[in-house]
Amino acid sequence: FYDNIQVVDLGEPEAIVYPLEPKFLNPMDNAPIRCRVFNYGRGKELRIVATCNGQTVVEKVEDEEAFLRFDKFAPGKNEVVCSVVDVASKVKYGTYRFNLYSQKVPEHRIGIRNDGILIRDGKPFLPVGIYTNHVVFREQHIPEIRDAGFNFIMPYATVLQNIRPGDKPKTTLEMLRRDLDIFEENGMLMLASLKERHLLKEIDGIKGMEQTVPYIVNGIKDHKALMGWYITDENPLDELPEIIRLRELVSSNDPAHPVATLTDKAKDAIHYGATGDVFMGDSYPIYDDKTRDMARVRRYVEQCIKDSRLGFWMVPQAFNWGCFRKEKPFSEYRYPTEQEMRSMCLLAMNLGAKGYCFFSYGSMLRADDLDPGSRARFWPQVSSVVKLLRELEPFFISTESAPAVEVTRNTGEAVVEAKAYKAGNKLAVVVTSDGPGSVEAVLKVAGNPKLISKFGLTEFRNGAWRFKATDIASDVLVNEP
């Protein structure tokens, strides 16, 4: 028999309303609450009517957003009740509730700039991490990951993670703090996973997610190696209410670290924006020798950024699909090339990515069993891409205006895109081709600065840069070696 049947009204959907700011669900008196308002294209002129602590405001909806301006918030929980109303028809599109938690912010924190860039101890930085799992990941792997250029690790099933198996702490909390100490000793940050909700049912004798999450969060939130919290991983939409509650449990107890959320379905981004401060997305297009383009990555990233309105972190493919799929022999799948990984990352950069988390270290270890020696061959390519991203960090975090770049495609049908970045005296132009097929394009950079091609796909002739590539490709032009 079934005991979890739900009856769902399939009538006209209600509007979607949730806060984009303040981050960490932590409001300040007289500071506006920036809300995402999505009404499925209904109504030309919309208003949002919102109430909080006896205060009622009516605000205009523009570009699917609204700013709610309340004078004061009570310490602790503040419930905001919203309705979206069509001015012309007076139709009300449902009622939506969300909670904010007014609290003091500790001195040590990981903040988020208005453009989505992370800030640590007052300084902006580019997070570049990698997924691991508790089955294979151990303390001895951390130096290799660090030396490859990564600055954080996302260990699946963090509450089970014991990276020093010979040492058996008495409690989960002691183990987590010990692991964070090891991360700090190695100069690494941890994005702690709480997405495995079945593991949160009981921890150290404490039962129920309403109790275990505050226990874990309050137990490690002061550790300097903690970068944030990871709470979803390709979850179906029917889990959204419980995920939103998990997000509230985290942020209401920790206003100093961002919550990261992820979906692999771009159409769900509009919903999952309600579940975190950072939006992560994964699109893995490289299967076999027939794969020659990254158009699906472009479409995916563009929609996720447009719909979620959160800072976007890309999850680049750093694995062979043969590790997970059995439709054909492992040998018929392939690894992404260094150029393909680099190009997908640079495409995301040009579209507005604010961070990266590669998938995954565990799959590389698994591939070594299926294809002996593959990790030794593949890891240097991953590291090369990671180190390039870290090298480009000043351009990611810069707020300076850069010269315009004009792109004219001469041959081929692939999308070619180029964007310039300026950081002090440094200038970079990032150019990508989605593929498939060969393409040639002319790039004209305003001011005609002297530049150097890092990957040899672009040369300067007759007063312009000429980019020539095949399939998934990219180049970076810089004004100094």
Helices and strands as residue ranges (DSSP letters): E 16-21, G 23-25, E 33-38, E 46-52, E 55-60, E 65-68, E 76-86, E 92-102, E 110-112, E 118-120, E 123-125, E 128-132, G 139-141, H 142-147, E 152-155, G 158-160, H 172-185, E 189-193, G 197-200, E 202-203, E 206-207, H 209-220, E 226-230, G 237-239, H 240-253, E 259-263, G 266-268, H 269-272, G 273-275, E 278-282, H 295-308, E 311-315, G 321-323, G 330-332, H 338-351, E 355-358, H 361-370, H 374-391, H 393-397, E 405-411, E 416-423, E 426-433, E 438-445, E 452-453, E 458-461, E 464-470, E 473-478
